[in-house]
Amino acid sequence: MKNIVYILAFSLSALPSFSQKRIVQNQPYADHKLYHFGFHVGLHTQDLLLTNNGIAAPNGEIWFAEIPTYAPGFSVGVIGDLFLNPYMNLRLSPTIHFGDKTVYFTELADNKEKKASIRSNYLSVPLDLKISSMRLNNYRPYVLGGVFGAIDLGRKKGNALLMKQLDYGFEFGFGCTVYMPFFRLAPEIKFKFGLPDILDKNRDDLSNEADKIYTNALTKGTSRMVVVTFNFE
């Protein structure tokens, strides 16, 4: 009986030490490097904010365009990160986005439809300011925002719609850094908003004049994109 009492007393005295077990931080000094590199892979969706003008074509038809559905594309890029202070980093992340978008045209009078598929492989170069919270064990949420420039490497003439090759705009997003034993993993989502009108109105590439009615039905088009990536640093 005395032995059982000793065992119970020892077990109760050991409970606080187990409940206060310290969580080991992986890579405790990783965030203090002046600069580091990494890469990311992920998915994205491309979109266009289209402005219809409602102007009738020479044959009297009035066409309206929209993008009702989205198809996922693939994104891959590299990361260069510069340490500014314990909570702020400047990062450059050149990325290639492989994807497409489908524009549906509907004629107002008789509901005729025309579909235009636009393939765009964007080489985007964003410069972002990353602001991180305090580290909580092996997790550290952050937000980021900045500007980007992009060039369309998959631009193909002869389609019903043609986008200009160059684009630029601003972006913002958020993520969370997870500190693994040998690297940092950060799931991240970013929203990109193009600023200029990228709808190419100069359609000398179209031999049939009637094919220009789809371009003439629009006043402007600006790019939009949502990107979900996994960063490895």
ChimeraX attribute file (.defattr): number of C-alpha atoms within 10 A of each C-alpha:
attribute: neighborCount
match mode: 1-to-1
recipient: residues
	/A:1	5
	/A:2	6
	/A:3	8
	/A:4	9
	/A:5	10
	/A:6	10
	/A:7	11
	/A:8	11
	/A:9	11
	/A:10	11
	/A:11	11
	/A:12	10
	/A:13	11
	/A:14	11
	/A:15	10
	/A:16	10
	/A:17	10
	/A:18	9
	/A:19	8
	/A:20	8
	/A:21	8
	/A:22	9
	/A:23	8
	/A:24	9
	/A:25	15
	/A:26	17
	/A:27	14
	/A:28	12
	/A:29	8
	/A:30	13
	/A:31	16
	/A:32	12
	/A:33	11
	/A:34	12
	/A:35	14
	/A:36	15
	/A:37	14
	/A:38	16
	/A:39	17
	/A:40	22
	/A:41	19
	/A:42	19
	/A:43	18
	/A:44	22
	/A:45	21
	/A:46	23
	/A:47	23
	/A:48	20
	/A:49	15
	/A:50	19
	/A:51	15
	/A:52	18
	/A:53	14
	/A:54	15
	/A:55	16
	/A:56	14
	/A:57	15
	/A:58	9
	/A:59	8
	/A:60	9
	/A:61	17
	/A:62	21
	/A:63	27
	/A:64	20
	/A:65	21
	/A:66	16
	/A:67	17
	/A:68	10
	/A:69	11
	/A:70	13
	/A:71	12
	/A:72	16
	/A:73	18
	/A:74	17
	/A:75	22
	/A:76	19
	/A:77	19
	/A:78	17
	/A:79	17
	/A:80	16
	/A:81	20
	/A:82	17
	/A:83	17
	/A:84	15
	/A:85	12
	/A:86	12
	/A:87	14
	/A:88	17
	/A:89	19
	/A:90	19
	/A:91	21
	/A:92	18
	/A:93	21
	/A:94	20
	/A:95	20
	/A:96	21
	/A:97	25
	/A:98	22
	/A:99	20
	/A:100	18
	/A:101	21
	/A:102	19
	/A:103	20
	/A:104	17
	/A:105	20
	/A:106	18
	/A:107	14
	/A:108	14
	/A:109	10
	/A:110	9
	/A:111	11
	/A:112	11
	/A:113	13
	/A:114	14
	/A:115	13
	/A:116	17
	/A:117	13
	/A:118	18
	/A:119	20
	/A:120	21
	/A:121	19
	/A:122	22
	/A:123	21
	/A:124	20
	/A:125	18
	/A:126	22
	/A:127	20
	/A:128	22
	/A:129	20
	/A:130	23
	/A:131	17
	/A:132	19
	/A:133	14
	/A:134	11
	/A:135	16
	/A:136	10
	/A:137	14
	/A:138	17
	/A:139	19
	/A:140	16
	/A:141	18
	/A:142	19
	/A:143	19
	/A:144	22
	/A:145	20
	/A:146	18
	/A:147	17
	/A:148	21
	/A:149	17
	/A:150	20
	/A:151	18
	/A:152	20
	/A:153	16
	/A:154	16
	/A:155	17
	/A:156	14
	/A:157	13
	/A:158	13
	/A:159	16
	/A:160	18
	/A:161	22
	/A:162	21
	/A:163	22
	/A:164	15
	/A:165	17
	/A:166	15
	/A:167	21
	/A:168	21
	/A:169	18
	/A:170	17
	/A:171	21
	/A:172	17
	/A:173	19
	/A:174	18
	/A:175	21
	/A:176	18
	/A:177	21
	/A:178	20
	/A:179	21
	/A:180	13
	/A:181	10
	/A:182	9
	/A:183	14
	/A:184	19
	/A:185	18
	/A:186	22
	/A:187	18
	/A:188	21
	/A:189	20
	/A:190	18
	/A:191	16
	/A:192	22
	/A:193	21
	/A:194	22
	/A:195	14
	/A:196	15
	/A:197	16
	/A:198	19
	/A:199	20
	/A:200	14
	/A:201	16
	/A:202	11
	/A:203	17
	/A:204	11
	/A:205	10
	/A:206	14
	/A:207	10
	/A:208	8
	/A:209	9
	/A:210	11
	/A:211	15
	/A:212	18
	/A:213	19
	/A:214	18
	/A:215	20
	/A:216	18
	/A:217	21
	/A:218	20
	/A:219	15
	/A:220	19
	/A:221	20
	/A:222	20
	/A:223	21
	/A:224	17
	/A:225	16
	/A:226	17
	/A:227	21
	/A:228	20
	/A:229	21
	/A:230	18
	/A:231	22
	/A:232	18
	/A:233	20
